[in-house]
Amino acid sequence: MPSTASNAHQEPGRYHYLLQGLRREGGLVVDLGCGYGPLAEVVSERGLQYVGCDAEPAMTRDLRDRGFESHAIDLRDGAALPDRLVAIAAGRRVHALLLLDVLEHLPETRAFLQALREAALRLDRPVLVVSVPNVAHFDVGTKLALGRWDVTPTGLLDETHLQFFTEARLARELRRFGWVQYAAADFHLRHSDQSFPPDHPALTEGTPLREFLWHLRAQVDETRTVNQLVRAFALTEACTDSDSEPEPELFLSVIVRTQGRREVNLLDALTCLAAQTDDGFEVRLLVHSPVAEVVGNVHRLVDRFAPEFSHRVRVDQVPDGGRTRPLNVTLAEARGRYATTSSPRIGWGRSGTAPKQRRGV
């Protein structure tokens, strides 16, 4: 299997934001398909121990020569992957798994993600940071709509890519195996490597066709200039059948905001909700914190409850903004016809209930 290192690996600065939450010193960051390990120094500077894993001996040897731990690993061997990663950890705490520009090179994405899930559960559920090229970039989609699909030696349509990802597909495939996104640090390029030929009427700035398609694409989602999707995920116990029908609307969404500082209060709040005899509601735990370990701790707290309650609890992580922004983010995903908000710190007496369509608070 060729190395999965690519152009996204050449700018390690873009991953700083996603690594900020890993604040404890001494833990492992395991870089799967690491190539020459351009993130090794960045991780080491944060007081974490970098471990590179790749199938190419030259790359693991280069890392060792630079003073970093490295291991040979074949990511296509799903059966051996869990035991191999546990052996590499050797009892040490793994804070994060890096999967940067790797998924698009694997022939069996789901088999790999299943094996990765099994490994992560045995490693106390480290954070997963994923980077993949965005095949829904404006340049690619526009050219395809007009009959062009230009495979190139490197870039968005790299000739070695076996899988192609949009934002929706990446979220769906990871969610299928219990990985829930909590942060993003995408890399944007208005003009990608697919911005050719220079005289293409849909790619030339200022032409009526480009302006029309540019504004039309903006109405779909916010990824028209995303060259690289860079996302961080936390692992839950539950897997999701992403091909199933959408979940039905519930009567009520209970939104509980927490910063992860008062675990006892949050446990009390969840215990009260779990004791309700009417199950026509969901709980949206709004984790207002940039710290990855806080999100993991909240997931572990939820998993302490019986499945008939825990499956109705969703954890939404918003790393920044004031009080209103995370509330609006959570309301956008809520399934209840009505929504009520509360805080474990101030108790239920300060809760308020309103129709869910009344957003923008």
C-alpha positions in Angstrom: 0.0 0.0 0.0 1.6 3.3 -1.0 2.0 6.0 1.6 -1.1 8.1 2.2 0.9 11.3 2.8 -0.4 14.1 0.5 -0.5 17.9 0.1 -2.7 18.4 3.1 0.0 16.9 5.3 2.4 19.6 4.2 0.7 22.4 6.2 0.6 21.1 9.8 -0.5 24.5 11.1 -4.1 23.9 10.1 -4.3 21.1 12.6 -3.3 23.3 15.6 -6.9 24.2 16.3 -8.0 20.6 16.6 -5.0 19.7 18.7 -5.6 22.5 21.2 -8.0 20.4 23.2 -5.3 17.8 24.0 -3.9 19.5 27.0 -2.6 16.7 29.2 1.1 16.1 28.8 2.6 12.7 28.1 -0.3 11.0 26.2 0.1 9.4 22.8 -1.0 10.9 19.4 -1.0 8.0 16.9 -0.7 9.1 13.3 -2.1 6.4 11.0 -0.7 6.5 7.5 1.7 9.1 8.7 4.0 9.4 5.7 7.1 11.3 6.7 5.3 12.6 9.8 5.2 16.3 9.3 3.1 16.7 12.4 5.6 15.0 14.6 7.3 18.1 15.8 4.0 20.0 16.2 2.6 17.2 18.5 5.8 17.0 20.5 5.8 20.7 21.1 2.5 20.3 22.8 4.0 17.9 25.4 2.4 14.9 23.7 4.2 11.8 22.4 4.0 11.4 18.7 3.8 7.8 17.3 3.9 7.4 13.5 2.4 4.4 11.7 2.9 3.7 8.0 3.3 0.8 5.6 6.4 2.2 4.0 9.7 1.3 5.7 11.5 4.4 4.4 9.0 6.7 6.2 9.0 4.9 9.5 12.8 4.8 9.4 13.0 8.6 8.7 10.8 9.2 11.8 13.1 7.1 14.0 16.1 9.0 12.7 14.4 12.2 13.8 13.9 10.7 17.3 10.2 9.7 17.1 8.6 6.4 17.7 7.3 4.7 14.6 5.7 1.4 13.6 5.0 -0.5 10.4 1.3 -1.1 9.9 -1.0 -2.1 7.1 -4.3 -0.3 7.4 -5.9 -2.7 4.9 -5.6 -5.6 7.3 -8.7 -4.8 9.4 -8.6 -8.2 11.3 -5.2 -7.4 12.7 -5.7 -3.6 13.3 -7.3 -3.6 16.8 -4.7 -5.9 18.3 -1.9 -4.1 16.5 -2.9 -0.6 17.8 -3.4 -1.9 21.4 0.1 -3.5 21.2 1.5 -0.2 20.0 -0.1 1.7 22.8 1.4 -0.8 25.3 -0.8 0.4 28.2 -0.1 4.1 27.6 -3.0 6.6 27.3 -3.8 7.4 23.7 -5.3 10.9 23.4 -5.8 11.0 19.7 -5.8 9.0 16.5 -4.9 11.0 13.3 -6.3 9.8 10.0 -5.1 12.5 7.6 -5.5 11.9 3.9 -5.9 8.2 4.4 -9.5 7.2 4.0 -9.6 8.1 0.3 -6.8 5.6 -0.3 -8.5 2.6 1.3 -10.4 0.0 -0.8 -12.8 -1.0 2.0 -13.7 2.1 4.1 -16.4 0.5 6.3 -14.3 -2.6 7.1 -11.5 -0.3 8.2 -13.8 2.0 10.2 -15.2 -1.0 12.0 -11.7 -2.2 12.9 -10.8 1.3 14.0 -13.9 1.5 16.2 -13.0 -1.8 17.9 -9.5 -0.5 18.5 -10.7 2.8 19.9 -13.1 1.2 22.4 -10.2 -0.8 23.7 -8.0 2.3 24.0 -10.6 4.2 26.1 -12.0 6.1 23.1 -9.4 8.6 22.0 -10.3 11.6 19.8 -10.2 10.9 16.0 -9.0 13.7 13.7 -9.8 13.0 10.0 -8.8 14.9 6.8 -10.0 14.1 3.3 -10.2 15.9 0.0 -13.6 17.5 -0.7 -14.9 16.2 -4.0 -17.7 18.7 -3.7 -15.4 21.7 -4.2 -16.9 24.2 -6.7 -14.2 23.5 -9.3 -14.8 19.7 -9.3 -18.6 19.9 -9.3 -18.9 22.6 -11.9 -16.6 20.8 -14.3 -18.4 17.5 -13.8 -21.8 19.2 -14.5 -20.3 20.3 -17.8 -18.8 16.9 -18.7 -15.3 17.0 -17.3 -13.6 14.8 -14.7 -9.9 15.4 -14.8 -7.9 12.8 -12.9 -4.5 14.2 -11.9 -1.2 12.8 -10.4 -2.0 14.7 -7.1 -4.7 16.9 -5.7 -8.5 16.6 -5.3 -8.8 13.9 -8.0 -5.5 12.2 -7.3 -5.1 9.1 -9.5 -4.5 7.0 -6.4 -7.8 7.8 -4.7 -10.2 4.9 -4.3 -12.8 6.8 -2.3 -14.4 10.2 -2.8 -15.9 12.3 0.1 -18.3 15.1 0.5 -19.0 16.7 3.9 -22.2 14.6 4.1 -20.6 11.3 3.2 -17.8 11.8 5.7 -20.2 12.5 8.5 -22.4 9.6 7.5 -19.7 7.0 7.3 -18.1 8.0 10.6 -21.5 8.3 12.3 -22.3 4.7 11.1 -19.6 3.5 13.5 -20.4 5.8 16.4 -18.0 8.7 15.7 -19.7 12.1 16.3 -18.2 15.2 15.0 -17.4 18.0 17.5 -15.0 20.4 15.7 -13.9 21.4 12.2 -10.9 23.2 10.8 -11.4 22.9 7.1 -8.8 24.2 4.6 -10.3 26.6 2.0 -9.1 27.4 -1.5 -11.2 29.6 -3.8 -9.2 28.2 -6.8 -8.2 24.5 -6.3 -5.8 22.4 -8.4 -8.9 21.6 -10.5 -9.3 25.2 -11.6 -8.3 24.5 -15.2 -8.4 24.9 -18.2 -8.0 28.7 -17.7 -10.5 29.5 -20.4 -13.3 27.3 -19.1 -16.4 29.5 -19.0 -17.6 28.2 -15.7 -14.2 28.7 -14.0 -13.2 32.1 -15.4 -13.8 34.9 -12.9 -16.3 37.5 -14.0 -18.2 35.4 -16.6 -22.0 35.3 -16.2 -22.0 31.5 -16.1 -19.5 31.4 -13.3 -21.3 34.0 -11.3 -24.6 32.2 -11.7 -23.1 28.8 -10.7 -21.1 30.3 -7.9 -24.1 31.8 -6.2 -26.2 28.7 -6.9 -23.7 26.5 -5.2 -23.6 28.7 -2.1 -27.3 27.9 -1.5 -26.5 24.2 -1.1 -24.0 24.3 1.8 -20.8 26.1 2.9 -18.2 23.8 1.3 -17.9 25.3 -2.2 -14.4 26.5 -1.3 -13.4 23.7 1.0 -10.4 21.9 -0.5 -9.8 19.7 2.5 -12.4 18.6 5.1 -10.6 18.5 8.4 -12.8 17.3 11.3 -12.5 15.9 14.8 -14.8 13.2 16.2 -15.6 11.6 19.6 -16.6 8.0 19.9 -20.0 7.0 21.4 -21.1 3.5 22.3 -23.9 3.5 19.8 -23.6 2.8 16.1 -26.0 4.3 13.5 -27.5 2.6 10.5 -27.1 5.6 8.2 -29.2 4.0 5.4 -32.3 3.9 7.6 -35.2 6.3 7.4 -34.8 9.7 9.3 -35.9 9.6 12.9 -39.4 10.8 13.5 -40.0 14.2 15.2 -40.5 14.0 19.0 -42.7 16.1 21.2 -39.9 17.7 23.2 -36.1 18.4 23.0 -34.5 19.0 26.4 -31.4 21.1 25.9 -28.9 21.0 28.7 -25.8 23.2 28.5 -22.6 22.2 30.2 -19.0 23.1 30.2 -18.0 19.8 31.8 -17.0 21.4 35.1 -19.7 20.1 37.4 -20.0 16.4 36.6 -22.1 15.6 39.7 -24.7 18.3 38.8 -24.9 16.9 35.2 -25.3 13.4 36.5 -28.2 14.5 38.8 -29.9 16.2 35.8 -29.6 13.2 33.6 -30.8 10.9 36.5 -33.9 13.0 36.8 -34.6 12.8 33.1 -33.9 9.1 33.0 -36.6 8.6 35.6 -39.4 10.1 33.5 -42.1 7.6 32.5 -42.9 9.4 29.2 -40.2 8.7 26.7 -41.5 11.1 24.0 -38.5 13.4 24.4 -34.8 13.6 23.6 -31.9 15.1 25.5 -29.4 17.4 23.7 -26.3 17.8 25.8 -24.7 21.0 24.7 -21.0 20.8 25.5 -19.7 24.4 25.3 -16.0 23.7 25.4 -13.1 23.4 23.0 -11.5 20.6 25.0 -11.7 17.2 23.4 -11.4 15.3 26.7 -14.4 17.2 28.1 -16.5 15.8 25.2 -15.2 12.3 25.8 -16.0 12.6 29.6 -19.6 13.6 28.8 -20.0 10.7 26.4 -18.7 8.3 29.1 -21.2 9.8 31.6 -24.1 9.2 29.3 -23.0 5.6 28.7 -23.5 4.9 32.4 -27.2 4.9 31.9 -29.4 2.1 30.6 -29.7 1.9 26.7 -33.4 2.8 26.7 -32.4 6.3 28.0 -28.9 6.8 26.7 -30.0 6.2 23.1 -32.2 9.3 23.4 -29.3 11.5 24.5 -27.3 13.4 21.9 -24.1 15.2 22.6 -23.6 18.4 20.6 -20.2 20.1 21.0 -19.7 23.8 20.2 -16.1 24.9 20.9 -16.5 28.7 20.8 -19.0 31.6 20.8 -21.2 33.1 23.5 -24.2 31.5 25.1 -26.6 32.1 22.1 -24.5 30.6 19.4 -24.2 27.0 20.8 -28.0 27.1 21.6 -28.8 28.0 18.0 -26.5 25.2 16.8 -28.3 22.7 19.0 -31.8 23.9 18.1 -31.0 23.4 14.4 -30.4 19.7 15.1 -33.2 19.2 17.6 -36.0 16.7 16.7 -38.6 17.9 19.2 -41.6 20.0 18.2 -40.9 22.0 21.4 -37.6 22.7 23.1 -36.8 23.5 26.7 -33.4 24.7 28.0 -31.8 24.2 31.3 -28.4 24.2 33.1 -27.3 21.7 35.7 -25.8 24.5 37.7 -28.9 26.6 38.1 -31.5 23.8 38.2 -34.8 23.3 36.4 -36.5 26.2 37.9 -34.9 28.5 35.4 -35.9 26.4 32.4 -38.0 27.8 29.6 -40.2 26.0 26.9 -41.1 27.3 23.5 -42.0 26.0 20.1 -38.8 24.8 18.3 -39.4 27.0 15.3 -38.8 30.1 17.5 -35.1 30.1 16.9 -32.5 32.8 16.6 -32.5 33.6 20.3 
